[in-house]
Amino acid sequence: MTIKEVSKENIMLKYAILIVSFAMAVFHFGTAIHILDPILQRSLHLFFGLTLIFLIYPTSKKSNIKNWAIDIILLILGIASTLYISFNFEELGFPMRIAYPNLFDKILGVILVIVVLEATRRVIGPIMPTLAFIFISYSFFGPYLPGFLKSPGLSFNSFIGQGYLYVHGIFGTPLGVSATLVFIFILFGAMYKASGAENLFQGISMAFFGRLTGGPAKIAVVSSALFGTISGSSVANVATTGSFTIPLMKKVGYSKEFAGATEASASIGGQLMPPIMGASAFIIAEVLGIPYLEVVKAAIIPAILYFSSIFMSVDFYARKNKLKTLSKEELPNIFNVFKDTGILILPLLLLVYLFAFLRWYPTRVAFWTIVLTIIVGYIKKGKFNDLSWILDGAQEACKNALLPICACSCAGLIILSIQSTGLGLVIGQFLIKLSQSNLYLLLFFCMILSIILGMGLPTVAAYMIAAIVVAPSITRFGVLPIASHLFVFYFAIMSSITPPVALSAYTGAGIAGGDPTKTGFLSFGIALPSFLLAYRFVNNPSLLLQVNNIWNLMYQVVIVLLGFIAMISGSRAQFFNFNVGKIERIVFSISGIALILPNNLIGEFISLDFIGSIIFVIAVIRTILGNKKTNTIHNK
C-alpha cells in the first residue's frame, strides 16, 4: 500500500502511514552515523516496524469496528512492549534483572512475542511464525521428550530474560543487523530508485544490447542484474523491470511464457549480485562475523556466472527461433542516455569508492551515498521545491523493511531456542547420519531443505533458518563457512523460480499474460545449469575468491562456462548458429553436467572435467558435421 493507493475515506490512515514512515526513515538515517545502544536501537526499530505493520496490514480487507478494534489493540500492545524496553533499557541490562524478571517484564514479554508472531504472519505468511512457535514450545517441553529429542530446555524466567530483556531472542543479532545495516541500505535503494535510476539502467541495457539477436531478453537480463544491485526483492525486481522488458520480448517473438520466465530467472539473480544482495549480504556477514566486503567478494564470481548462463540461454533460444532485433529507431543513443541520466551513476561510484578504497563502515557509506543520491536526484529533476519523491522513497523503504524486521525478530526466537537447547547439534548429526557422511549427499539434502523453506518464506527468512539449521552441518565437513552459507543462500534464492511455488515466475506470468505453471517450469529450466554451480563453488573456493590463485580461478570459470554452453545447447537444441540433433542434445547435456559438477565428485582419480571436455568436443564435432550434411542435402 502506497500513499496513492489509499482511498480518500482513509485520509487519516494515509497520513499516519506517511508520518510514521518519514519518522522511521529520519531515525535510521540519523543513527547511521551515530548508532545508539544496541537494545535501544533495536527496540525503536521494532517499534516503528510494528506500528507500520498494523497500519498497513489490516486484520481483514473488510473494514468494520471489530477488525479496527483488533488492529488498534495489537498496535497499542506492540508500541507499549517495545517502548517499555526503549525507556528502561539502562536498568534492564543488569544481570539480576535478566535472571529474575519482574511481573511487568513477564507480561510485556509474552505480549511482544505474540505481537511479533502475528505481525510476521501478516507480512510473511503463516510458515515462519508457526516454526517459531514450534521452537519456542520445544524450549519448554524439551526436558519431557524421549530419546535424542530430549533437551535441557529453558525456564520461563530465562526465556523472558534472554528473549525480551536482553540482546538475544527478539532483540538478538538478526534484528540488530536489520536495525542498522539492512534498513539504511534499503533506504538507499528506495531513494536511488525514486531519483530515476531505473531510467539509467534501462537506457544502458537498451543502448548496448537492444540490437543483438533476441535483444529484449538480453535487456531483461542486464537491467535485472543492474537493478538487482539495489533491489531487495526478486518479486519486486520482476515487477519493476518486467513491466518494461516483457512487452518488448513479446514484441519481437518470444512467447508469453518464455518472456515471463526469462524475466523471473534474471530477476532472482539480483539477490546474488553485490553490493546489496537483497540485504542478505549484511546478515551473512554478521552471522559469520566477517567484514561485509568479504561476502561481496565471495558472491561476485557466482553472480556473474549466473547471469552469463541466463544470457546464453536466451541467446540460443533467439538464434533457434530466428527472432528479430529492435530497430535503431526504437533504441536510445548511449550518449543521450548518459546526457539525460548519467549524473545518477555518481552515487554508485561513490558507494564503490567508499567501500573498496576507503573501506568505511557500511552504515557510514550508506549515509553519504543517500546524501549524494538526494542531491543528484534534485539536480536531475530540476524541481528543488518538490518533496514528493523523497517522501515516496522513504515510504517505499519503510514498507520494504517490514519483511526483514519480521523475519529477523522471529528468527531471533528460533535462534534462542536452538542455542539454549542444543537442537542445532541434534539436527546436524541427523543430517550427517542421513547422508552417510557423504558431503555431496549432505549438500543435496541441504539444497532440498533450503528450496522447501524458500517456497514458503522470503529469501532473508529462508536463509536465516537454513543458516541456523543446516549450514553448520556443511561446515563440519571442512567446507569454508562462507561457502556453506552462500550454498544455502543460493538455493533460498532459487526457490523463487522452483515449482510448485515459484513466486517470481508467477509474477512474470501475470505481467506477460501467460500460464503460471508453464512459466514456472520454463524459468526453472532456464536457470537449471546454475543449480549445479553451487556444488562447484563449495568444492572450489577459488570461485569465491577465497584462494589467491588467478590461474585456478580462470580455469574454474572457463570450465563452468563450457558446462553452461553444453547444457544450454542440449536444452535449447542450438549451439550458437548450429542446430543440434536429438542424440547430440543428450551428449551435450551429459557433457555440461560433468563440467559444472565438482571435478572429484565420483572419486579422487576420476576427473569429471576431463571426461566432460572430451564429451563436449565429440558433441561439437557431431553437431558441425551434422549441419554441414544437412546444408549439402538442401543445396542439392
VOGU-3710 file (C-alpha; in Angstrom, 3 decimals, decimal comma):
1> mtikevsken> 0,000/0,000/0,000  1,436/3,346/-1,050  0,089/6,823/-0,393  -1,615/6,885/-3,778  -3,350/3,536/-3,209  -5,153/4,589/-0,024  -8,739/5,679/-0,684  -9,999/9,155/0,178  -12,085/7,687/3,000  -8,857/6,604/4,700
11> imlkyailiv> -7,169/10,002/4,623  -6,167/9,736/8,293  -4,598/6,349/7,711  -2,767/7,727/4,699  -1,137/10,489/6,707  -0,466/8,231/9,682  1,496/5,873/7,413  3,307/8,823/5,837  4,286/10,404/9,172  5,470/7,123/10,748
21> sfamavfhfg> 7,392/6,179/7,581  9,127/9,537/7,392  9,970/9,466/11,112  11,321/5,919/10,748  13,474/6,907/7,765  14,837/10,002/9,540  15,585/7,986/12,692  17,594/5,357/10,814  19,283/7,959/8,631  20,496/9,795/11,727
31> taihildpil> 21,615/6,684/13,586  23,584/5,509/10,562  26,301/7,909/11,711  25,693/7,706/15,450  24,372/4,240/16,339  22,611/4,053/19,704  22,958/1,465/22,454  22,105/-1,907/20,776  18,950/-2,662/22,784  17,692/0,924/22,347
41> qrslhlffgl> 18,368/0,922/18,592  16,659/-2,432/18,132  13,629/-1,684/20,283  12,925/1,596/18,469  13,470/-0,153/15,124  10,890/-2,779/16,092  8,566/-0,084/17,460  8,465/1,662/14,077  8,131/-1,648/12,238  5,215/-2,976/14,301
51> tlifliypts> 3,442/0,374/14,117  3,577/0,357/10,316  2,633/-3,310/10,050  -0,636/-2,847/11,936  -1,386/0,291/9,903  -0,622/-1,240/6,500  -1,652/-4,899/7,002  -5,179/-4,962/8,493  -6,817/-7,965/10,149  -9,187/-8,251/7,205
61> kksniknwai> -9,975/-6,441/3,990  -13,457/-5,895/5,408  -13,388/-2,614/7,277  -15,586/-2,811/10,352  -15,438/-1,867/14,039  -14,402/-5,379/15,160  -11,432/-5,568/12,764  -10,381/-1,998/13,521  -10,500/-2,787/17,240  -8,220/-5,809/16,812
71> diillilgia> -5,691/-3,755/14,824  -5,743/-0,894/17,322  -5,297/-3,245/20,300  -2,346/-5,011/18,640  -0,880/-1,649/17,652  -1,082/-0,369/21,239  0,355/-3,592/22,656  3,232/-3,516/20,173  4,011/0,123/20,985  3,821/-0,467/24,756
81> stlyisfnfe> 6,010/-3,577/24,793  8,734/-2,048/22,598  8,804/1,426/24,161  8,981/-0,205/27,599  12,403/-1,505/26,575  13,377/1,822/24,980  12,579/3,888/28,108  14,051/1,401/30,589  16,957/-0,098/28,647  19,640/1,056/31,111
91> elgfpmriay> 18,167/-0,660/34,181  17,014/-3,723/32,215  20,612/-4,626/31,344  21,591/-5,719/34,865  22,263/-9,482/35,172  19,920/-9,895/38,158  17,033/-8,278/36,236  17,650/-10,592/33,273  17,824/-13,646/35,548  14,789/-12,633/37,622
101> pnlfdkilgv> 12,388/-10,507/35,541  9,534/-8,900/37,438  5,847/-9,452/36,753  5,601/-6,456/34,427  8,597/-7,745/32,408  6,931/-11,142/32,029  3,567/-9,768/30,943  5,030/-7,414/28,334  7,478/-10,087/27,182  4,677/-12,551/26,470
111> ilvivvleat> 2,691/-9,789/24,762  5,592/-8,853/22,459  6,185/-12,491/21,474  2,513/-12,826/20,494  2,507/-9,484/18,656  5,707/-10,348/16,739  4,308/-13,730/15,677  1,069/-12,095/14,478  2,928/-9,307/12,664  5,134/-11,910/10,952
121> rrvigpimpt> 2,057/-13,866/9,883  0,564/-10,763/8,285  3,711/-9,760/6,403  5,356/-13,098/5,539  2,620/-15,705/5,974  1,959/-18,495/8,478  5,031/-20,693/7,959  7,696/-18,729/9,833  5,604/-17,843/12,903  4,467/-21,480/13,058
131> lafifisysf> 8,102/-22,620/13,018  8,950/-20,076/15,706  6,041/-21,308/17,856  7,239/-24,914/17,487  10,783/-23,977/18,512  9,532/-21,929/21,473  7,375/-24,877/22,576  10,379/-27,163/22,273  12,305/-24,838/24,593  9,752/-25,500/27,342
141> fgpylpgflk> 8,806/-29,125/26,669  12,216/-30,467/25,559  13,024/-31,956/29,008  9,892/-34,131/28,796  10,551/-35,582/25,322  12,046/-39,065/24,790  15,318/-40,152/23,176  17,548/-37,827/21,206  14,860/-35,098/21,216  15,258/-34,598/24,963
151> spglsfnsfi> 16,943/-31,297/25,872  17,727/-29,225/28,982  15,064/-26,717/27,949  14,506/-23,151/29,135  12,760/-21,857/32,235  10,097/-19,191/31,770  12,293/-16,631/33,558  15,232/-17,410/31,259  13,025/-17,186/28,182  11,740/-13,725/29,156
161> gqgylyvhgi> 15,131/-12,515/30,390  17,064/-13,593/27,310  14,289/-13,364/24,745  12,849/-9,978/25,722  15,052/-8,026/28,138  18,426/-8,731/26,550  20,106/-8,636/23,133  19,135/-12,240/22,482  15,828/-13,577/21,257  13,628/-10,910/19,694
171> fgtplgvsat> 16,301/-8,215/20,075  19,132/-10,536/19,050  21,755/-10,268/16,342  19,359/-10,685/13,353  17,220/-7,708/14,430  20,425/-5,784/15,180  21,526/-6,237/11,568  18,082/-5,186/10,350  18,117/-2,100/12,592  21,472/-0,857/11,348
181> lvfifilfga> 22,831/-2,252/8,101  19,757/-3,647/6,366  17,424/-0,676/6,777  19,902/2,014/5,747  20,724/0,171/2,515  17,043/-0,464/1,805  16,605/3,287/2,253  19,444/3,935/-0,186  17,923/1,558/-2,753  14,485/3,156/-2,463
191> mykasgaenl> 15,894/6,697/-2,708  18,084/5,735/-5,639  15,106/4,223/-7,429  12,969/7,300/-6,659  15,675/9,555/-8,099  15,147/7,914/-11,511  17,860/5,243/-11,563  15,546/2,805/-13,372  15,742/5,008/-16,477  19,543/4,901/-16,329
201> fqgismaffg> 19,663/1,100/-16,046  17,083/0,542/-18,764  18,742/3,085/-21,070  22,175/1,469/-20,724  20,717/-2,026/-21,263  18,752/-0,994/-24,352  21,575/1,006/-25,907  24,169/-1,769/-25,597  22,079/-4,922/-26,107  18,906/-3,938/-27,967
211> rltggpakia> 20,396/-4,562/-31,433  21,676/-8,050/-30,588  19,774/-11,200/-31,543  16,852/-11,509/-29,155  17,814/-8,114/-27,786  14,827/-7,533/-25,453  15,571/-10,710/-23,486  19,187/-9,603/-23,100  17,951/-6,190/-21,999  15,889/-8,025/-19,355
221> vvssalfgti> 18,942/-9,933/-18,126  21,233/-6,910/-17,945  18,682/-4,487/-16,493  17,676/-7,070/-13,881  21,331/-7,500/-12,928  21,799/-3,732/-12,645  18,529/-3,099/-10,821  19,198/-6,114/-8,631  22,208/-4,333/-7,141  19,804/-2,014/-5,310
231> sgssvanvat> 16,583/-4,069/-5,200  15,763/-6,016/-2,068  13,321/-8,482/-3,611  13,259/-10,736/-6,659  9,486/-10,300/-6,972  9,917/-6,504/-6,881  12,659/-6,839/-9,493  10,305/-8,784/-11,787  7,515/-6,263/-11,284  9,769/-3,267/-11,897
241> tgsftiplmk> 11,940/-4,324/-14,833  9,418/-6,836/-16,168  6,753/-4,218/-16,812  9,180/-2,737/-19,335  11,098/-5,763/-20,720  8,344/-8,375/-21,025  6,275/-6,389/-23,581  9,480/-5,819/-25,603  10,238/-9,554/-25,595  6,721/-10,406/-26,731
251> kvgyskefag> 7,004/-7,781/-29,469  9,973/-9,499/-31,171  8,501/-13,009/-30,977  9,138/-14,501/-27,543  6,182/-16,484/-26,232  4,301/-15,114/-23,225  5,596/-17,886/-21,001  9,216/-17,622/-22,120  9,168/-13,833/-21,719  7,846/-14,122/-18,167
261> ateasasigg> 10,260/-16,952/-17,345  13,266/-15,036/-18,679  12,470/-12,005/-16,545  11,877/-14,162/-13,463  15,092/-16,172/-13,811  17,072/-12,982/-14,440  15,459/-11,109/-11,559  16,258/-13,666/-8,849  19,938/-13,209/-9,669  19,647/-9,661/-8,362
271> qlmppimgas> 19,729/-11,030/-4,818  23,034/-12,720/-5,596  24,511/-9,620/-7,214  26,588/-7,311/-4,975  26,643/-4,816/-3,452  23,319/-5,177/-1,590  22,177/-8,729/-2,440  18,659/-8,177/-1,131  20,087/-7,096/2,246  21,185/-10,674/2,946
281> afiiaevlgi> 24,874/-9,855/2,497  24,834/-7,947/5,778  23,121/-10,796/7,604  25,603/-13,333/6,209  28,491/-11,116/7,314  27,047/-10,727/10,808  26,292/-14,443/11,225  29,833/-15,376/10,150  31,477/-12,492/11,992  33,370/-11,356/8,899
291> pylevvkaai> 33,609/-7,979/7,108  30,779/-7,205/4,698  33,279/-6,808/1,843  34,307/-10,467/2,271  30,741/-11,526/1,467  30,645/-9,221/-1,567  33,977/-10,602/-2,771  32,794/-14,193/-2,386  29,492/-13,580/-4,197  30,715/-11,654/-7,244
301> ipailyfssi> 32,003/-14,536/-9,444  28,965/-16,822/-8,862  26,708/-13,841/-9,630  28,492/-13,061/-12,909  28,452/-16,742/-13,893  24,754/-16,973/-13,082  23,854/-14,056/-15,330  26,177/-15,421/-18,040  24,161/-18,637/-18,016  20,824/-16,795/-18,347
311> fmsvdfyark> 22,272/-14,569/-21,074  23,468/-17,564/-23,116  20,151/-19,353/-22,659  18,111/-16,504/-24,132  20,712/-16,013/-26,886  20,485/-19,645/-28,039  16,678/-19,504/-27,848  16,639/-16,386/-30,041  19,019/-17,961/-32,582  16,965/-21,168/-32,680
321> nklktlskee> 13,725/-19,299/-33,313  15,322/-16,631/-35,552  13,840/-13,810/-33,529  14,212/-10,270/-34,792  16,001/-7,422/-33,063  14,724/-3,991/-32,127  15,117/-1,331/-34,774  17,599/1,501/-34,381  14,712/3,945/-34,058  13,341/2,023/-31,059
331> lpnifnvfkd> 16,602/2,230/-29,132  18,125/5,154/-27,261  21,513/6,613/-28,106  24,022/5,810/-25,376  25,302/9,394/-25,401  21,783/10,702/-24,860  21,267/8,179/-22,047  24,309/9,460/-20,180  23,434/13,047/-21,039  19,937/12,673/-19,566
341> tgililplll> 20,578/10,308/-16,649  24,360/9,877/-16,381  24,555/12,003/-13,230  22,653/9,243/-11,419  25,649/6,933/-11,678  27,569/9,098/-9,187  26,030/7,521/-6,027  27,058/4,049/-7,210  30,593/5,257/-7,955  30,759/6,838/-4,505
351> lvylfaflrw> 29,473/3,601/-2,965  32,219/1,564/-4,633  34,905/4,134/-3,784  33,999/4,347/-0,096  33,709/0,589/0,229  36,618/-0,621/-1,870  39,209/2,114/-1,395  38,462/3,925/1,864  36,910/0,811/3,490  34,410/2,813/5,509
361> yptrvafwti> 31,889/1,042/7,721  28,747/0,155/5,665  26,290/2,396/7,546  28,566/5,402/7,060  28,896/4,557/3,367  25,115/4,323/3,008  24,630/7,661/4,790  26,800/9,603/2,360  25,529/7,789/-0,733  21,967/8,699/0,316
371> vltiivgyik> 23,049/12,328/0,728  24,568/12,311/-2,768  21,520/10,483/-4,179  19,211/13,231/-2,884  21,490/15,931/-4,339  21,772/14,359/-7,822  18,068/13,470/-7,738  17,173/17,132/-7,304  19,655/18,166/-9,990  18,184/15,578/-12,365
381> kgkfndlswi> 14,565/16,510/-11,665  15,224/20,261/-11,554  12,418/20,806/-9,029  14,098/21,885/-5,822  10,791/22,545/-4,049  9,453/19,043/-4,782  9,487/16,770/-1,711  7,125/14,139/-3,109  9,810/11,818/-4,482  11,725/11,974/-1,182
391> ldgaqeackn> 8,562/11,032/0,726  7,749/8,261/-1,773  11,271/6,850/-1,437  11,117/6,953/2,370  7,730/5,265/2,416  8,775/2,547/-0,021  11,923/1,888/2,030  9,911/1,513/5,233  7,432/-0,852/3,634  10,253/-2,941/2,129
401> allpicacsc> 11,931/-3,059/5,547  8,915/-4,640/7,242  9,731/-8,073/5,864  13,300/-8,252/7,259  12,082/-6,737/10,545  9,575/-9,569/10,984  11,927/-12,227/9,684  14,779/-11,100/11,944  12,739/-10,734/15,137  11,101/-14,130/14,550
411> agliilsiqs> 14,446/-15,731/13,670  15,838/-14,394/16,945  13,319/-16,514/18,842  14,248/-19,579/16,780  17,973/-18,999/17,365  17,368/-18,619/21,119  15,621/-21,994/21,183  18,264/-23,767/19,106  21,200/-22,376/21,067  19,692/-22,929/24,504
421> tglglvigqf> 18,519/-26,488/23,847  21,342/-27,836/21,662  18,825/-28,643/18,930  21,198/-27,421/16,202  23,688/-30,144/17,070  20,941/-32,779/17,042  19,714/-31,691/13,590  23,289/-31,585/12,270  24,014/-35,100/13,490  20,771/-36,337/11,925
431> liklsqsnly> 21,639/-34,815/8,536  25,154/-36,235/8,624  23,787/-39,670/9,524  21,162/-39,455/6,777  23,832/-38,548/4,208  26,036/-41,419/5,431  28,888/-38,914/5,918  28,965/-38,130/2,192  29,457/-34,391/1,585  27,653/-34,277/-1,748
441> lllffcmils> 24,677/-36,239/-0,429  24,555/-33,830/2,521  24,668/-30,880/0,095  21,769/-32,412/-1,822  19,636/-32,706/1,331  20,558/-29,158/2,346  19,615/-27,927/-1,135  16,185/-29,577/-0,891  15,620/-28,148/2,591  16,681/-24,641/1,528
451> iilgmglptv> 14,372/-24,746/-1,504  11,437/-26,009/0,573  11,980/-23,244/3,132  12,264/-20,681/0,349  8,994/-21,787/-1,241  7,084/-20,517/1,743  9,394/-17,798/3,006  11,162/-14,743/1,591  14,869/-15,217/0,872  16,085/-13,439/4,019
461> aaymiaaivv> 13,893/-15,574/6,284  14,648/-18,815/4,422  18,382/-18,135/4,536  18,400/-17,372/8,263  16,619/-20,600/9,189  18,784/-22,656/6,809  21,903/-20,922/8,129  20,952/-21,863/11,686  19,836/-25,422/10,969  21,856/-26,841/8,054
471> apsitrfgvl> 24,866/-24,618/7,253  26,817/-25,744/10,357  26,472/-29,367/9,183  28,158/-28,495/5,880  30,934/-26,631/7,692  31,677/-29,731/9,823  32,807/-31,476/6,634  35,662/-28,978/6,315  33,838/-26,686/3,888  34,657/-22,999/4,348
481> piashlfvfy> 31,924/-21,251/6,385  31,406/-18,602/3,681  30,918/-21,364/1,084  28,443/-23,204/3,343  26,349/-20,086/3,917  26,402/-18,975/0,273  25,299/-22,501/-0,681  22,113/-22,375/1,414  21,575/-18,715/0,480  21,906/-19,598/-3,212
491> faimssitpp> 19,109/-22,176/-3,042  16,930/-19,986/-0,852  17,036/-17,599/-3,830  16,438/-20,355/-6,393  13,253/-21,434/-4,613  11,552/-18,342/-6,055  11,508/-19,986/-9,511  11,201/-23,616/-8,399  7,738/-25,182/-8,915  5,246/-25,785/-7,413
501> valsaytgag> 5,559/-22,436/-5,556  7,540/-20,095/-7,831  6,507/-16,591/-6,783  8,854/-14,683/-9,105  7,810/-16,812/-12,076  4,126/-16,298/-11,263  4,704/-12,541/-11,108  6,345/-12,666/-14,544  3,468/-14,749/-15,872  0,996/-12,179/-14,575
511> iaggdptktg> 2,733/-9,354/-16,429  3,143/-11,409/-19,620  -0,382/-12,827/-19,551  0,999/-16,366/-19,755  0,249/-19,637/-17,992  1,777/-19,506/-14,470  2,598/-23,220/-14,233  4,262/-23,326/-17,637  6,149/-20,117/-16,861  7,352/-21,621/-13,580
521> flsfgialps> 8,764/-24,729/-15,251  10,337/-22,654/-18,042  12,068/-20,343/-15,553  13,317/-23,394/-13,662  14,661/-24,812/-16,951  16,393/-21,547/-17,888  18,213/-21,434/-14,539  18,825/-25,204/-14,289  22,535/-25,095/-15,318  23,132/-22,632/-12,500
531> fllayrfvnn> 21,661/-25,036/-9,945  24,826/-27,118/-10,296  27,109/-24,097/-9,851  26,702/-24,057/-6,060  28,136/-27,586/-5,809  31,143/-26,396/-7,773  31,948/-23,359/-5,642  31,602/-25,335/-2,393  34,329/-27,629/-3,699  36,423/-24,878/-5,318
541> pslllqvnni> 36,960/-21,865/-3,015  38,778/-20,041/-5,821  35,342/-19,347/-7,380  34,550/-17,441/-4,189  37,900/-15,640/-4,358  38,953/-17,368/-1,133  42,162/-18,724/-2,647  44,731/-16,393/-4,165  45,366/-18,369/-7,351  44,430/-16,496/-10,517
551> wnlmyqvviv> 45,222/-19,420/-12,820  42,972/-21,801/-10,928  40,227/-19,158/-10,909  40,498/-18,717/-14,686  40,435/-22,479/-15,166  37,328/-22,886/-12,979  35,491/-20,048/-14,758  36,296/-21,433/-18,237  35,199/-24,957/-17,263  31,927/-23,700/-15,783
561> llgfiamisg> 31,203/-21,547/-18,849  31,842/-24,536/-21,131  29,474/-26,534/-18,958  26,815/-23,831/-19,284  27,224/-23,758/-23,074  26,912/-27,541/-23,218  23,810/-27,773/-21,006  22,105/-24,873/-22,771  22,901/-26,372/-26,173  21,266/-29,587/-25,014
571> sraqffnfnv> 18,154/-27,888/-23,645  17,711/-25,361/-26,487  18,761/-27,715/-29,348  21,039/-24,921/-30,540  24,837/-24,489/-30,396  25,451/-20,873/-31,415  24,324/-20,847/-35,090  24,183/-24,639/-35,420  21,071/-26,743/-34,941  21,568/-29,627/-32,510
581> gkierivfsi> 20,159/-33,087/-33,215  18,433/-35,360/-30,696  21,457/-37,529/-29,945  23,750/-34,508/-29,749  21,361/-32,857/-27,275  21,813/-35,794/-24,907  25,591/-35,765/-25,402  25,768/-32,005/-24,784  23,642/-32,333/-21,617  25,821/-35,099/-20,181
591> sgialilpnn> 28,922/-33,074/-21,000  27,518/-29,970/-19,306  26,598/-31,794/-16,101  30,081/-33,358/-15,930  31,789/-29,995/-16,499  29,816/-27,990/-13,927  29,755/-30,506/-11,087  32,849/-30,790/-8,830  35,759/-32,443/-10,599  36,226/-35,113/-7,904
601> ligefisldf> 32,544/-35,919/-7,389  32,893/-39,646/-8,172  36,431/-40,143/-6,915  39,825/-38,564/-6,492  41,258/-40,393/-9,513  38,378/-39,720/-11,939  38,365/-36,252/-13,484  34,875/-35,127/-14,473  36,416/-32,029/-16,096  38,437/-34,216/-18,453
611> igsiifviav> 35,541/-36,574/-19,202  33,151/-33,655/-19,750  35,631/-31,880/-22,066  36,067/-34,968/-24,240  32,310/-35,479/-24,492  31,873/-31,771/-25,257  34,350/-31,946/-28,163  32,552/-35,014/-29,512  29,193/-33,236/-29,315  30,564/-30,135/-31,087
621> irtilgnkkt> 32,131/-32,184/-33,905  28,951/-34,228/-34,428  26,858/-31,034/-34,440  29,038/-29,226/-37,001  29,278/-32,271/-39,284  25,532/-32,861/-38,963  24,777/-29,286/-40,005  27,165/-29,479/-42,987  25,470/-32,680/-44,118  22,044/-31,067/-43,804
631> ntihnk> 23,165/-27,988/-45,750  24,624/-30,184/-48,505  21,333/-32,062/-48,873  19,385/-28,785/-49,011  21,753/-27,355/-51,636  21,299/-30,413/-53,841
//
